[in-house]
Amino acid sequence: MPGTTTKTDETQQIAKYWNDIANEFDAIYTGNKGPVARSLDRWLRRDIYQRFEWVMNQSGDVQGMKICDIGCGSGRFVTALAKRRAQVTGVDFAPEMLKLGAELAQKEGVADHCKYVLSDVLDWKTDEKFDQSIAIGFWDYVADPLPRLQVIRSFTKTTFLSAWPRAATMRAAIRKVRLRADGCPVYFWHMEQVEDYLKRAGFRVESHEILGQLHCVRSMAI
């Protein structure tokens, strides 16, 4: 039907968007930009740094663990967890993001603890099981979380850490307009929806924190 966007089309749109801005996005972490832009990041994107610290705090001692980062982007979480001596697999569908991740792992001397997979997690075929999985900055771009959550549950043995953009905030409305103008659909969630999706996928919510514009949720496989 003319004018209809399929889920495959939407996934391709999102992958293209993130592939195109890979270096620009990673500069939020590197600070490789002007002083004004760095200050704006610290103000307007504060929860990007907060969610990183949240994951590191929630993860604790991961030495010897197998961890999967779904929607790993430029590999910042992958490398940080690998430096704690975990074996970490990053999954993403933007090749430029994975290229940055591999370069970072090599630079930080943890390439032998990292593996990168080019795939949408929904299409990823793996027999591996992971002690912990994380999905941060991922659910913003998923219209129906349940199928992907079910895949994540199938390979997660214990802990799942996830961050979900909060619905009904002023910044959500602004972000929706901005990203859709750039051809990238974006979605926002109430905690009741998040808990329901996690439960239906086979997870139990253990804790929930609001960090800026995010619901940060620790859940356990049941």
C-alpha positions in Angstrom: 0.0 0.0 0.0 1.5 3.3 -1.0 2.7 5.4 1.9 2.8 2.5 4.3 6.1 2.0 6.3 6.8 -1.6 7.2 8.7 -2.7 10.3 11.6 -3.8 8.1 11.6 -0.3 6.4 11.6 1.3 9.8 14.5 -0.8 11.1 16.5 0.1 8.0 15.7 3.8 8.6 16.9 3.6 12.1 20.0 1.7 11.2 20.9 4.2 8.5 20.4 7.1 10.9 22.7 5.7 13.5 25.3 4.6 10.9 25.4 8.1 9.5 25.9 9.8 12.9 28.2 7.3 14.5 31.1 9.6 14.9 28.9 12.5 16.0 27.3 10.5 18.7 30.5 9.0 20.0 31.8 12.5 20.5 29.5 12.8 23.4 31.7 10.3 25.2 35.1 11.5 23.8 34.3 15.2 24.2 35.9 15.7 20.8 33.9 18.9 20.1 33.9 22.6 21.0 33.6 23.8 24.7 30.0 25.1 24.1 28.9 21.8 22.6 30.6 19.9 25.5 28.7 22.1 28.0 25.4 21.5 26.2 26.0 17.8 26.3 26.6 17.9 30.1 23.4 19.8 30.5 21.0 18.4 28.0 22.4 14.9 27.8 23.3 14.4 31.4 21.3 11.1 31.6 23.6 9.6 29.0 26.4 9.8 31.5 24.1 8.9 34.4 23.0 5.7 32.6 26.6 4.7 32.1 27.4 5.0 35.8 24.2 3.2 36.6 25.1 0.2 34.5 28.6 0.1 36.0 27.3 0.3 39.6 24.6 -2.3 39.0 27.0 -4.6 37.3 29.5 -4.7 40.2 32.2 -7.4 40.0 31.8 -9.0 36.5 35.2 -10.8 36.3 34.7 -14.0 34.4 31.1 -13.3 33.5 29.7 -13.4 29.9 27.7 -10.2 29.1 25.7 -9.2 26.1 25.2 -5.5 25.1 22.2 -5.2 22.8 22.3 -2.0 20.7 25.9 -1.5 21.8 26.6 1.5 19.6 30.2 2.6 19.7 31.1 0.1 22.3 31.5 2.3 25.4 29.8 -0.2 27.7 31.4 -3.2 26.0 34.9 -1.8 26.6 34.2 -0.6 30.1 32.9 -4.1 31.2 35.7 -5.8 29.4 38.2 -3.8 31.3 36.6 -5.3 34.4 37.5 -8.7 33.0 34.2 -9.8 31.6 33.8 -11.4 28.2 31.4 -9.0 26.3 29.5 -9.4 23.1 28.1 -6.3 21.5 25.2 -6.5 19.0 24.2 -3.6 16.7 22.9 -3.1 13.2 25.0 -0.1 12.4 28.4 -1.1 11.0 30.0 2.2 11.6 29.1 2.0 15.3 30.7 -1.5 15.5 33.8 -0.2 13.7 34.2 2.4 16.4 33.6 -0.2 19.1 36.3 -2.5 17.7 38.7 0.4 17.5 38.0 1.4 21.1 38.5 -2.1 22.4 41.8 -2.3 20.5 43.0 1.0 21.9 42.1 0.1 25.5 43.8 -3.3 25.2 40.7 -5.4 25.7 40.0 -6.6 22.2 40.5 -10.3 23.3 37.6 -9.8 25.7 35.2 -8.3 23.2 33.2 -9.6 20.3 31.0 -7.6 17.9 28.0 -8.9 16.0 26.4 -7.0 13.1 22.7 -7.8 13.5 19.3 -6.7 14.8 19.0 -8.8 17.9 15.6 -10.1 16.5 17.5 -11.8 13.7 20.6 -12.9 15.7 21.0 -16.7 15.8 23.1 -17.7 18.8 23.4 -20.7 21.2 25.4 -18.6 23.7 24.0 -17.9 27.1 24.9 -14.7 29.1 25.1 -14.1 32.8 24.0 -10.5 32.2 22.4 -8.6 29.3 22.0 -4.9 28.9 20.0 -2.8 26.5 20.7 0.9 27.0 19.6 3.6 24.4 17.8 0.8 22.6 14.1 0.9 23.4 13.8 4.4 22.1 13.7 2.9 18.6 11.6 -0.1 19.1 7.8 0.1 18.4 7.0 -3.3 19.9 9.5 -4.3 22.6 8.0 -7.8 23.3 9.6 -9.9 20.4 13.1 -8.5 21.1 12.7 -8.9 24.9 11.7 -12.6 24.3 14.9 -13.1 22.3 17.0 -11.4 25.0 15.3 -13.5 27.7 16.2 -16.7 25.7 19.9 -16.0 26.1 20.0 -14.3 29.5 20.6 -16.5 32.5 20.2 -14.0 35.3 20.3 -10.2 35.1 18.9 -7.8 32.6 19.7 -4.0 32.8 17.6 -1.7 30.6 16.9 2.0 30.1 13.7 3.3 28.7 12.9 6.9 27.7 10.1 8.3 29.8 6.8 9.2 28.1 5.0 12.5 28.7 8.0 14.7 29.4 8.7 18.0 27.6 11.9 16.7 26.2 10.2 13.6 24.8 7.9 15.8 22.7 10.9 17.9 21.4 13.0 14.8 20.7 10.2 13.1 18.8 9.8 16.0 16.4 13.6 16.4 15.9 14.3 12.7 15.3 11.3 12.1 13.0 12.4 15.1 11.0 15.7 13.3 10.5 13.9 10.1 9.5 14.3 8.3 12.7 11.2 7.1 14.5 11.4 7.3 18.3 9.2 5.9 21.1 8.6 6.7 24.8 7.3 4.5 27.7 5.4 4.6 31.0 6.8 2.4 33.7 3.6 0.4 33.8 4.2 -0.5 30.1 7.8 -1.4 30.7 7.0 -3.7 33.7 4.2 -5.4 31.7 6.5 -6.1 28.7 9.3 -7.4 30.9 6.9 -9.7 32.8 5.4 -11.1 29.5 9.0 -11.8 28.3 9.9 -13.7 31.4 11.6 -11.1 33.6 10.8 -9.9 37.1 11.5 -6.2 37.9 13.9 -6.0 40.8 14.5 -2.3 41.0 13.6 0.9 39.1 15.3 4.3 39.2 14.4 7.5 37.3 17.5 9.2 36.0 16.7 12.3 34.1 14.5 11.3 31.2 15.0 7.6 31.7 13.5 4.6 33.5 16.5 2.5 34.5 15.3 -1.0 35.3 17.1 -4.0 36.8 15.2 -7.2 36.2 15.9 -10.9 36.7 15.2 -13.9 34.5 12.4 -16.1 35.9 
